[in-house]
Amino acid sequence: MGIASRAWAGGQIEEPLIDSVRTALSSAIANSAPPIPDFKNLDARLAYLRWLGAMNRQLARKTKEWQERREFLQTVWYESRRAGLDTGLVLGLIQVESNFRKFAVSPVGARGYMQVMPFWTRLIGDGDASKLFHMQTNLRFGCVILRHYIDRERGDLFMALGRYNGSRGKPQYPNAVFAAGKNWEWRDSAPVERPADPTRPLEKSPGGPN
């Protein structure tokens, strides 16, 4: 998804973390499970594949490589679900932060798809900021950080997004993410077979016995 380029973005502000929060965030980052979706049933898997197909076609405007798109979308889906975030919102945030550029760097030094500030690798990672250009690492940090801000703001997504961008309380950034997120909303239009109502009398066949 391209060579290094500047991104339109602010930056998260480094703030002290209490030990319990630091431990929880570090644990969330350290879990190195690969981004392989796990489904409870076949219907859930088929719904995911329909979502993947729709998003893959849309993302084709940003990158031509099908395999790269598939791996990126699979990882976004996995990491956003893992953090309890709406996948469309995360894709909208990525669009605003980096326009899907893996090696984007902001004027304040934020890196990668989700424009993560390097200080986070020191606070809750292993200190190696270069890993923020690794796809899954960047998406994991970004999703975990956004979840942390949502929790800090007691579910107020508007304020959490402002905090993510370092512009808490200002409307421009949250509104931009909300607008971009609409581009990635998805509604599964597959028909759902409904079981027959056992209380409804059977209809008589034409020409059948009375």
FENWOJO-V10935 format. One record per backbone hydrogen bond with DSSP energy under -0.5 kcal/mol. CO is the residue of the C=O (numbers start at 1). NH is the residue of the N-H. If there is no record, write none. Layout:
co=CO nh=NH
co=CO nh=NH
//
This chain:
co=1 nh=102
co=5 nh=105
co=7 nh=9
co=7 nh=107
co=18 nh=22
co=19 nh=23
co=20 nh=24
co=21 nh=25
co=22 nh=26
co=23 nh=27
co=24 nh=28
co=25 nh=29
co=26 nh=30
co=27 nh=31
co=34 nh=36
co=35 nh=37
co=41 nh=45
co=42 nh=46
co=43 nh=47
co=44 nh=48
co=45 nh=49
co=46 nh=50
co=47 nh=51
co=48 nh=52
co=49 nh=53
co=50 nh=54
co=51 nh=55
co=52 nh=56
co=53 nh=57
co=54 nh=58
co=55 nh=59
co=56 nh=60
co=58 nh=61
co=59 nh=62
co=59 nh=63
co=64 nh=66
co=65 nh=69
co=66 nh=70
co=67 nh=71
co=68 nh=72
co=69 nh=73
co=70 nh=74
co=71 nh=75
co=72 nh=76
co=73 nh=77
co=74 nh=78
co=75 nh=79
co=76 nh=80
co=77 nh=81
co=78 nh=82
co=79 nh=83
co=80 nh=85
co=81 nh=84
co=86 nh=90
co=87 nh=91
co=88 nh=92
co=89 nh=93
co=90 nh=94
co=91 nh=95
co=92 nh=96
co=93 nh=97
co=94 nh=98
co=94 nh=99
co=94 nh=100
co=95 nh=99
co=98 nh=101
co=100 nh=102
co=101 nh=104
co=103 nh=5
co=104 nh=112
co=105 nh=7
co=106 nh=109
co=110 nh=106
co=111 nh=116
co=112 nh=115
co=116 nh=111
co=117 nh=120
co=118 nh=121
co=118 nh=122
co=119 nh=122
co=119 nh=123
co=120 nh=124
co=120 nh=125
co=121 nh=125
co=121 nh=127
co=127 nh=129
co=128 nh=131
co=129 nh=132
co=130 nh=133
co=131 nh=134
co=134 nh=138
co=135 nh=139
co=136 nh=140
co=137 nh=141
co=138 nh=142
co=139 nh=143
co=140 nh=144
co=141 nh=145
co=142 nh=146
co=143 nh=147
co=144 nh=148
co=145 nh=149
co=146 nh=150
co=147 nh=151
co=148 nh=152
co=149 nh=153
co=150 nh=155
co=151 nh=154
co=153 nh=156
co=155 nh=157
co=156 nh=160
co=157 nh=161
co=158 nh=162
co=159 nh=163
co=160 nh=164
co=161 nh=165
co=162 nh=166
co=162 nh=167
co=163 nh=166
co=165 nh=11
co=167 nh=170
co=170 nh=174
co=171 nh=175
co=172 nh=176
co=173 nh=177
co=174 nh=178
co=175 nh=179
co=176 nh=180
co=177 nh=181
co=178 nh=182
co=179 nh=182
co=179 nh=183
co=180 nh=183
co=181 nh=184
co=182 nh=185
co=187 nh=189
co=191 nh=193
co=196 nh=198
co=197 nh=200
co=205 nh=208
//
